[in-house]
């Protein structure tokens, strides 16, 4: 059971610090609070820190145990969710809208290109803007969310204007608004410790699968409900409440709500990230040997991005997206020519893609549990990219073992079922490792950037996201380049495409093993004793002199600090302090 100590912390008028009973400042925000009670909870078995929010690990928790930043971070989570809802609700019907307005397929692909181009141009600009000062994050969110609302309104009104160019403008604004994606990582870098980043990066990554899963259902539900309520206008493609306009109005309303909530729940991040602050206050002040990344500090953004230790992490995140998207795009043509799933059996591909979505979601939950256990991001990233590479080997072997034929009944015929499993299971294995590779590479990149760039990671994070955004552009071109019409007609699997992706994954795996020690680690795991601790006498003296110095960047480093506070409480009680 958790024990609770209550320390009396009187506030002094002059604002100076002192030990308990003499006026102590909050050891994490360097300021005094008006309330007098400071609860500290810990488990008494083995003196292990409690898993509940404790005062002495006040990274994101204020004096009264109320999370200071958590509400704002969950609003950011919903902002990112609406970005993926927009893609899954608008893109499937985008070509139909353009054709209804008199456009062609060229305008459809131009819309997709304008969105990506606007996003990649605005991301670094927003990153440079927020790197100027930590207080600019709020205004950057207001600008990007306001742009998203404008793009949704223009898109919703475009069926009335009968001009395909209006849709191009709306998609350009949508790309500019989606630049808010990088802001949440900058905010997270300042308000969370290294061990918490990986957990929140996984939560943010889950918005992709949730958005892609829920978006089409929301769009279908809106269209069905509106058609039932307004039989004429609800089915008119040019009506303001027609099937093309409804997703725009829904997303506009949602982004307006997000704009209000981001301002209501906003908490300015500290000027210095909590990781850097706690490292400065740690006793000993230097981090444990071997824990910090082997990168110079105060690097320029260009030198950091071009350093091979950081570049291999960026390349690993790109490879995870490139391999996943490339394999996903190979499924349909391969099933058509190898398994004989022609246009009369499109639902069979749907089963494969649905299974991929379920595996991704479950894998993200597993990564979240790994993050809560504070497993090292470098290990999980390397494990993920290695797993994807080895799984690609299984895909090549299994696909080449399937004889060309017509396997149309995988749920009724035993032979067709076995072929379906041989084709699908190695693909699912690749996607099972994908969240490990991508989520943990983002957490690792944030930790390296925070160390090398002194917390100003806005531009670096934008460049990393842009680099990963090249994957959906290059994957189709790569497969077109290696396209072999003779093999396709013969029903052979796309071995050349798969082998190229396999070589990329293995190359990153080898270089990753070389860079493993240089990446450092995020600190010891919960319950793991630190490698070096000061003597108890020094801990008590440090507590009397400055209780802040006992803060550290992991739960285990806090044990000596709690012991010092217990000793200070006993001494204060012996001195007659209430």
SULNOR-V268302 format. One record per pair of residues at least 24 apart in sequence whose ideal C-beta (glycine too) atoms are under 10 Angstrom apart, sorted by the first residue. I is the first residue (numbers start at 1). GAP is how many residues later the second one is. If there is no record, write none. Layout:
i=<I/I>
gap=<GAP/GAP>
This chain:
i=<1/1/1/2/2/2/2/2/2/2/2/3/3/3/3/3/3/4/4/4/4/4/5/5/5/5/5/5/5/5/5/5/6/6/6/6/6/6/7/7/7/7/7/7/7/7/7/7/7/8/8/8/8/8/8/8/8/9/9/9/9/9/9/10/10/10/11/11/17/17/17/17/18/18/19/19/19/19/19/19/19/19/19/19/19/19/20/20/20/20/20/20/20/20/20/20/21/21/21/21/21/21/21/21/21/22/22/22/22/22/24/24/24/24/24/25/25/25/26/26/26/26/26/26/27/27/27/27/27/27/27/27/27/27/27/27/27/28/28/28/28/28/28/28/28/28/28/28/28/28/28/28/28/29/29/29/29/29/29/30/30/30/30/31/32/33/33/33/34/35/35/36/37/37/38/38/38/39/39/39/40/40/40/40/40/40/41/41/42/42/42/42/42/46/46/47/47/47/48/48/48/48/48/49/49/49/49/49/49/49/49/49/50/51/51/51/54/54/54/55/55/55/56/56/56/56/56/56/56/56/56/56/56/57/57/57/57/57/57/57/57/57/57/57/58/58/58/58/59/59/59/59/59/59/59/59/59/59/59/60/60/60/60/60/60/60/62/67/68/68/68/69/69/69/69/69/69/69/69/69/69/69/69/70/70/70/70/71/71/71/71/71/72/72/72/72/72/72/72/72/72/72/72/72/72/72/72/73/73/73/73/73/73/73/73/73/73/74/74/74/75/75/75/75/75/75/75/75/75/75/75/75/76/76/76/76/76/76/76/76/76/76/76/76/76/76/76/77/77/77/77/77/77/77/78/78/78/78/78/78/78/79/79/79/79/79/79/79/79/79/79/79/79/79/79/79/79/79/80/80/80/80/80/80/80/80/80/80/80/80/80/80/81/81/81/81/81/81/81/81/81/81/82/82/82/82/82/82/82/82/82/82/82/82/82/82/82/83/83/83/83/83/83/83/83/83/83/83/83/83/84/84/84/84/84/84/84/84/84/84/84/85/85/85/85/85/85/85/85/85/85/85/85/85/86/86/86/86/86/86/86/86/86/86/86/86/86/86/86/86/87/87/87/87/87/87/87/88/88/88/88/88/88/88/88/88/88/88/88/89/89/89/89/89/89/89/89/89/89/89/89/89/89/90/90/90/90/90/90/90/90/90/90/90/90/90/90/91/91/91/92/92/92/92/93/93/93/93/93/93/93/93/94/94/94/94/94/96/96/96/97/97/97/97/97/97/97/97/97/97/97/97/98/98/98/98/98/99/99/100/100/100/100/100/100/100/100/100/101/101/101/101/101/101/101/101/101/101/101/101/102/102/102/103/103/103/103/103/104/106/107/107/107/107/108/108/110/110/110/110/110/111/111/111/111/111/111/111/111/111/112/112/112/112/113/113/113/113/114/114/114/114/114/114/114/114/114/115/115/115/115/115/115/115/115/115/115/116/116/116/116/116/116/116/116/117/117/118/118/118/118/118/118/118/118/118/118/118/119/119/119/119/119/119/119/119/119/119/119/119/120/120/120/120/120/120/120/120/120/120/121/121/121/121/122/122/122/122/122/122/122/122/122/122/123/123/123/123/123/123/123/123/123/123/123/123/123/123/123/123/123/124/124/124/124/124/124/124/124/124/124/124/125/125/125/125/125/126/126/126/126/126/126/126/126/126/126/126/127/127/127/127/127/127/127/127/127/127/127/127/127/127/127/127/127/128/128/128/128/128/129/129/129/130/130/130/130/130/130/130/130/130/130/131/131/131/131/131/131/131/131/131/131/131/132/132/133/133/134/134/134/134/134/134/134/134/134/134/134/134/135/135/135/136/136/136/137/137/137/137/137/137/137/137/137/137/138/138/138/138/138/138/138/138/140/140/140/140/140/140/140/141/141/141/141/141/141/141/141/141/142/142/142/142/142/143/143/143/143/144/144/144/144/144/144/144/144/144/144/145/145/145/145/145/145/145/145/145/145/145/146/146/146/146/146/147/147/147/147/147/147/147/147/147/147/148/148/148/148/148/148/148/148/148/148/148/148/148/148/148/149/149/149/149/149/149/149/149/149/149/150/150/150/150/150/151/151/151/151/151/151/151/151/152/152/152/152/152/152/152/152/152/152/152/153/153/153/153/153/153/154/154/155/155/155/155/155/155/155/156/156/156/156/156/156/156/156/156/156/156/156/157/157/157/157/158/158/158/158/159/159/159/159/159/159/159/159/159/159/159/160/160/160/160/160/161/162/167/170/174/174/177/179/179/180/180/180/181/181/181/181/181/182/182/182/182/182/182/182/182/182/182/183/183/183/183/184/185/185/185/185/185/185/185/185/185/185/185/185/186/186/186/186/186/186/186/186/186/186/186/186/187/187/187/187/188/188/188/188/188/188/188/189/189/189/189/189/189/189/189/189/189/189/189/189/189/190/190/190/190/190/190/190/190/190/190/190/190/190/191/191/191/191/191/191/192/192/192/192/192/193/193/193/193/193/193/193/193/193/193/193/194/194/194/194/194/194/194/194/194/194/194/194/194/194/194/194/194/194/194/194/195/195/195/195/195/195/195/195/195/195/195/195/195/195/195/195/195/195/196/196/196/196/196/196/196/197/197/197/197/197/197/197/197/197/197/198/198/198/198/198/198/198/198/198/198/198/198/198/198/198/198/198/198/198/199/199/199/199/199/199/199/199/199/199/200/200/200/200/200/201/201/201/201/201/201/201/201/201/201/201/201/201/202/202/202/202/202/202/202/202/202/202/202/202/202/202/202/202/202/202/203/203/203/203/203/204/204/205/205/205/205/205/205/205/205/205/205/205/206/206/206/206/206/206/206/206/207/208/208/208/208/208/209/209/209/209/209/209/209/209/209/209/210/210/210/212/212/212/213/213/213/213/213/215/215/218/218/218/218/218/219/219/219/219/221/222/222/222/222/223/269/270/271/272/272/273/273/273/273/273/274/274/274/275/275/275/275/275/275/275/276/276/276/276/276/277/277/277/277/278/278/278/278/278/278/278/279/279/279/279/280/280/280/281/281/281/281/281/281/281/281/282/282/282/282/282/282/282/282/282/283/283/283/283/283/283/283/283/283/283/283/283/283/283/283/283/284/284/284/284/284/284/285/286/287/287/287/287/287/288/288/288/288/288/288/288/288/288/288/288/289/289/290/290/290/290/291/291/291/291/291/291/291/291/291/292/292/292/292/292/293/293/293/293/293/293/293/293/293/293/293/293/293/293/294/294/294/294/294/294/295/295/295/295/295/295/295/295/296/296/297/297/297/297/298/298/298/299/299/299/299/299/299/300/300/301/301/301/301/301/301/301/301/301/301/302/302/302/303/303/304/304/304/304/304/304/304/304/304/305/305/305/305/305/305/305/305/307/307/307/308/308/308/308/309/309/309/309/309/309/309/309/309/310/310/310/310/310/310/310/310/310/310/311/311/311/312/312/312/312/312/312/312/312/312/312/312/312/313/313/313/313/313/313/313/313/313/313/313/313/313/313/313/313/313/313/314/314/314/314/314/314/314/314/314/314/315/315/315/315/315/315/315/315/315/316/316/316/316/316/316/316/316/316/316/316/316/316/316/316/316/316/316/316/317/317/317/317/317/317/317/317/317/317/317/317/317/317/317/317/318/318/318/318/318/318/318/318/318/318/318/319/319/319/319/319/319/319/319/319/319/319/319/319/319/320/320/320/320/320/320/320/320/320/320/320/320/320/320/320/320/320/320/320/321/321/321/321/321/321/321/321/321/321/321/321/322/322/322/322/322/322/322/322/322/322/322/323/323/323/323/323/323/323/323/323/323/323/323/323/323/323/323/323/323/324/324/324/324/324/324/324/324/324/324/324/324/324/325/325/325/325/325/325/325/326/326/326/326/326/326/326/326/326/326/326/326/326/326/327/327/327/327/327/327/327/327/327/327/327/327/327/327/327/328/328/328/328/328/328/328/329/329/329/329/329/329/329/330/330/330/330/330/330/330/330/330/330/331/331/331/331/333/333/333/333/333/334/334/334/334/334/334/334/334/334/334/334/335/335/335/335/336/336/337/337/337/337/337/337/337/337/337/338/338/338/338/338/338/338/338/338/338/338/338/338/338/338/339/339/339/339/339/339/339/339/339/339/339/339/339/340/340/340/340/340/340/340/341/341/341/341/341/342/342/344/345/345/345/345/345/348/348/348/348/348/348/348/351/351/351/351/352/352/352/352/352/355/355/355/355/355/356/356/356/356/356/356/356/357/358/358/359/359/359/359/359/359/359/359/359/360/360/360/360/360/361/362/362/363/363/363/363/363/363/363/363/364/364/364/364/364/365/366/366/366/367/367/367/367/367/367/367/367/368/368/370/370/370/370/371/371/371/372/373/373/374/374/374/374/374/374/374/374/374/374/374/375/375/375/375/376/376/376/376/376/376/376/376/376/376/376/377/377/377/377/377/377/377/377/377/377/377/377/377/378/378/378/378/378/378/378/378/378/378/378/378/378/378/378/379/379/379/379/379/379/380/380/380/380/380/380/380/380/381/381/381/381/381/381/381/381/381/381/381/381/381/381/382/382/382/382/382/382/382/382/382/382/382/382/383/383/383/383/383/383/384/384/384/384/384/384/384/384/384/384/385/385/385/385/385/385/385/385/385/385/385/385/385/385/386/386/386/386/386/386/386/386/386/386/387/387/387/387/387/387/387/387/387/388/388/388/388/388/388/388/388/388/388/388/388/388/388/388/388/389/389/389/389/389/389/389/389/389/389/389/389/389/390/390/390/390/390/390/390/391/391/391/391/391/391/391/391/391/391/391/391/392/392/392/392/392/392/392/392/392/392/392/392/392/393/393/393/393/393/393/394/394/394/394/394/395/395/395/395/395/395/395/395/395/395/395/396/396/396/396/396/396/396/396/397/397/398/398/398/398/398/398/398/398/399/399/399/399/399/399/399/399/400/400/400/400/401/402/402/403/404/404/404/404/405/423/430/430/433/437/437/438/441/441/441/442/443/444/444/444/447/447/447/447/448/448/448/451/475/478/522/522/523/523/523/523/523/523/524/524/524/524/524/524/525/525/525/526/526/526/527/527/527/528/528/528/529/529/529/530/530/530/530/530/533/533/533/534/535/536/536/536/536/538/539/539/539/539/540/540/540/540/540/540/543/543/543/544/544>
gap=<42/43/44/39/40/41/42/48/49/50/52/37/38/39/40/41/47/35/36/37/38/46/33/34/35/36/37/50/557/560/561/564/30/31/32/33/34/563/29/30/31/32/33/48/558/559/561/562/565/28/29/30/561/564/565/569/570/24/26/27/28/29/54/26/567/568/24/25/528/529/530/531/526/529/524/525/526/527/528/545/546/549/550/552/553/558/523/524/527/545/548/549/551/552/553/557/547/548/550/551/552/554/555/556/557/522/546/550/553/555/519/523/524/541/544/521/522/523/29/32/36/37/521/522/28/29/31/254/516/519/520/521/522/523/524/534/538/27/28/29/30/31/32/33/34/35/242/246/249/250/253/520/523/29/33/34/39/241/248/240/247/251/518/32/31/29/30/31/29/28/29/542/26/27/25/26/527/24/25/26/518/521/522/525/526/529/24/521/516/517/520/521/524/481/513/512/515/516/478/479/507/508/511/477/478/505/506/507/508/509/510/513/505/321/475/504/501/504/508/503/507/510/491/494/495/496/499/501/502/503/505/506/509/136/221/494/495/496/497/498/500/501/504/505/216/220/493/500/132/133/134/136/137/215/216/218/219/492/494/131/132/133/136/140/207/214/205/200/123/199/201/118/119/121/122/123/196/197/198/199/200/201/205/121/130/195/197/190/193/194/195/196/65/66/69/112/115/119/189/190/191/192/193/194/195/196/197/111/114/115/118/119/127/130/131/192/194/129/187/191/66/109/182/183/184/185/186/187/188/189/190/191/65/104/105/107/108/109/111/112/124/128/131/182/185/186/189/107/123/126/127/129/130/133/129/176/177/179/180/183/184/62/65/66/69/98/99/101/102/104/105/128/175/176/179/180/182/183/98/100/101/103/104/123/124/125/126/127/128/130/131/178/123/125/126/127/129/130/133/134/173/177/63/66/70/95/96/98/125/129/133/168/169/172/173/175/176/36/65/91/94/95/96/97/98/124/125/128/168/172/94/97/123/124/125/126/127/128/129/130/131/122/125/126/127/129/130/131/133/134/162/165/166/169/29/62/65/66/69/88/91/92/125/129/161/162/164/165/168/169/28/87/91/121/124/125/128/120/122/123/124/125/126/127/128/129/130/131/159/122/125/126/127/128/129/130/131/133/157/158/159/161/162/25/61/62/65/77/80/81/84/125/129/154/157/158/161/24/80/124/123/124/127/155/123/126/130/144/150/151/153/154/61/73/77/150/153/141/147/148/58/61/62/67/70/140/145/146/147/148/150/151/60/66/69/70/146/65/138/58/59/62/64/137/138/142/143/144/57/58/60/61/62/63/64/65/66/136/137/143/60/61/62/60/61/62/64/65/60/58/57/58/60/61/56/59/54/55/57/58/61/53/56/57/58/59/60/61/63/64/59/63/360/361/55/58/62/360/53/54/55/56/57/58/59/60/61/36/53/55/56/57/58/59/60/61/63/55/59/62/350/353/354/356/357/55/58/29/33/53/54/55/56/57/58/59/60/61/53/55/56/57/58/59/60/62/343/346/347/350/55/59/342/343/345/346/347/349/350/353/54/55/58/345/25/50/53/54/55/56/57/58/60/340/52/53/55/56/57/58/59/60/335/336/338/339/340/341/342/343/346/55/58/177/334/335/336/337/338/339/341/342/51/54/333/334/337/50/53/54/55/56/57/60/332/333/335/336/52/55/56/58/59/174/329/330/331/332/333/334/335/336/337/338/339/173/328/330/331/334/54/329/330/52/53/56/57/326/327/328/329/331/332/55/170/322/324/325/326/327/328/329/330/331/324/326/138/323/52/53/56/134/135/136/137/138/139/321/322/324/133/134/136/47/50/322/46/47/49/50/53/125/129/131/132/321/45/49/124/125/128/129/130/131/39/40/42/43/46/47/318/39/42/43/46/117/118/121/122/125/38/117/120/121/124/33/34/36/37/32/33/34/35/36/37/38/39/111/115/32/35/38/110/111/113/114/115/116/117/118/27/31/109/110/113/25/26/27/28/29/30/31/32/33/108/25/26/27/28/29/30/31/32/103/104/106/107/108/110/111/24/28/102/103/104/105/106/107/109/110/24/26/27/102/105/24/25/26/27/97/100/101/104/25/95/96/97/98/99/100/101/102/103/104/95/96/98/99/102/103/94/98/89/90/92/93/94/96/97/84/85/86/88/89/90/91/92/93/94/95/96/83/88/91/92/80/86/87/90/77/78/79/80/81/82/83/84/85/86/89/78/79/80/82/85/77/76/77/78/74/77/78/283/286/75/78/82/26/280/281/284/288/275/276/277/278/279/280/281/282/283/284/79/275/278/279/277/257/258/260/261/264/272/273/275/276/277/279/280/83/87/260/263/269/270/271/272/273/274/275/276/79/80/81/82/81/85/254/255/258/269/273/80/84/85/86/257/258/260/261/264/266/267/268/269/272/78/79/80/81/82/83/84/85/86/87/260/265/267/76/77/78/79/82/83/77/81/82/83/254/80/81/82/85/181/329/330/359/360/361/362/79/80/81/84/97/180/182/183/249/250/252/253/256/257/326/327/328/329/359/360/80/176/177/178/179/180/181/182/248/252/327/328/329/330/331/358/359/360/78/79/175/176/178/247/326/78/174/180/245/246/247/249/250/253/325/169/170/172/173/174/176/177/178/179/182/183/241/242/244/245/246/248/249/324/168/169/170/171/172/173/174/175/240/244/168/171/239/243/246/166/167/170/176/237/238/239/240/241/242/243/244/245/161/162/163/164/165/166/167/168/169/170/178/233/234/236/237/238/240/241/161/164/165/168/236/235/238/155/159/162/163/229/230/233/234/235/237/238/154/155/158/159/161/162/229/233/157/152/153/156/227/230/147/148/149/150/151/152/153/154/155/226/147/151/154/141/145/148/141/144/145/147/148/32/36/28/29/32/33/36/24/27/28/31/25/24/25/27/28/24/186/185/184/182/183/177/181/182/183/184/181/277/279/172/175/176/180/247/248/278/174/175/178/179/277/178/271/274/276/270/273/274/275/276/279/280/172/272/273/274/268/269/271/265/266/267/268/269/270/271/272/248/266/267/268/269/270/271/272/275/250/251/255/256/259/260/263/265/266/267/268/269/274/277/278/281/248/249/250/254/265/268/264/246/164/233/236/265/266/232/233/235/236/242/243/244/264/265/266/269/242/243/227/230/231/241/229/230/231/232/233/239/240/262/263/155/159/228/229/231/85/151/154/155/156/157/158/159/222/224/225/226/227/228/157/221/223/224/225/226/153/154/156/157/158/223/224/225/155/156/154/155/156/157/154/155/156/150/152/153/154/155/161/152/153/148/151/152/155/156/157/158/159/161/162/157/158/161/149/150/144/145/147/148/149/153/155/156/159/144/147/148/154/155/158/159/162/141/145/211/203/206/207/210/139/143/202/205/206/208/209/210/211/134/135/138/139/142/150/154/205/208/209/156/200/204/69/73/129/195/196/198/199/200/202/203/206/207/64/65/68/127/128/129/130/131/132/133/134/135/136/151/195/199/202/206/127/128/131/134/146/149/150/151/153/154/70/126/152/153/189/192/193/196/197/65/66/68/69/72/121/122/124/125/128/129/152/188/189/192/193/195/196/199/64/68/120/121/122/123/124/125/127/128/147/148/150/151/154/191/120/123/146/149/150/151/152/153/156/186/190/66/69/70/118/119/122/149/152/182/185/186/188/189/190/61/64/65/68/110/113/114/115/116/117/118/119/120/121/122/148/151/185/188/113/116/117/120/146/147/148/149/150/151/153/154/146/148/149/150/152/153/156/178/179/182/183/62/65/66/68/69/107/108/110/111/114/148/152/175/177/178/179/181/182/32/36/64/106/107/109/110/111/113/114/147/151/177/146/147/148/149/150/151/154/66/145/146/148/149/150/152/153/168/171/172/174/175/178/29/61/64/65/68/99/100/103/104/107/148/167/170/171/174/24/25/28/99/102/103/147/143/146/147/149/150/165/168/65/69/97/145/149/163/164/167/168/171/25/92/93/96/146/150/155/160/161/65/68/89/93/154/157/158/159/160/163/164/72/85/88/89/152/155/67/150/151/152/153/154/155/156/157/61/62/64/65/66/67/69/81/85/150/152/153/154/155/156/60/63/65/66/67/68/69/71/77/80/81/84/152/64/65/66/67/68/76/151/65/66/67/69/79/64/66/64/61/62/63/64/65/59/60/61/62/63/68/72/59/60/69/73/68/71/72/75/76/69/70/72/73/76/68/71/72/74/75/76/78/74/70/73/68/69/70/71/72/73/74/75/76/68/71/72/74/75/74/70/73/65/68/69/70/71/72/73/76/70/71/72/74/75/70/66/69/70/67/68/69/70/71/72/73/76/67/71/65/66/69/70/68/69/72/154/152/153/147/148/149/150/151/152/153/154/180/181/182/65/146/147/150/64/67/68/140/143/144/145/146/147/148/149/62/63/64/65/66/67/68/69/70/71/142/144/145/62/63/65/66/69/70/134/137/138/139/140/141/142/143/144/57/61/65/137/140/142/55/56/57/59/60/61/63/64/55/56/57/58/59/60/61/62/63/64/127/131/135/138/54/55/58/59/62/126/127/130/131/133/134/137/50/53/54/57/126/129/48/49/50/51/52/53/54/55/56/57/48/49/51/52/53/55/56/119/120/121/122/123/124/127/47/50/51/119/120/122/123/124/126/127/42/43/45/46/47/49/50/118/122/41/42/43/44/45/46/48/49/50/113/114/116/117/118/120/121/41/44/48/112/113/114/115/116/117/118/119/120/121/39/40/43/112/115/116/119/34/35/36/37/38/39/40/41/42/43/111/114/34/35/37/38/41/106/107/109/110/111/112/113/114/33/105/106/109/112/113/31/32/33/35/36/28/30/31/32/34/35/98/100/103/106/107/30/97/98/99/102/103/105/106/25/29/24/25/26/27/28/29/31/95/24/27/28/93/94/95/96/99/92/93/95/98/92/89/91/88/86/87/88/89/86/70/71/75/72/68/71/30/27/67/71/26/79/75/76/78/72/73/74/75/70/71/72/69/26/26/31/32/29/30/31/32/33/34/28/29/30/31/32/33/29/30/31/28/29/30/28/29/32/26/27/28/27/28/30/24/26/27/29/30/24/26/27/26/25/24/27/28/31/26/24/25/26/28/24/25/26/27/28/31/24/25/28/24/27>
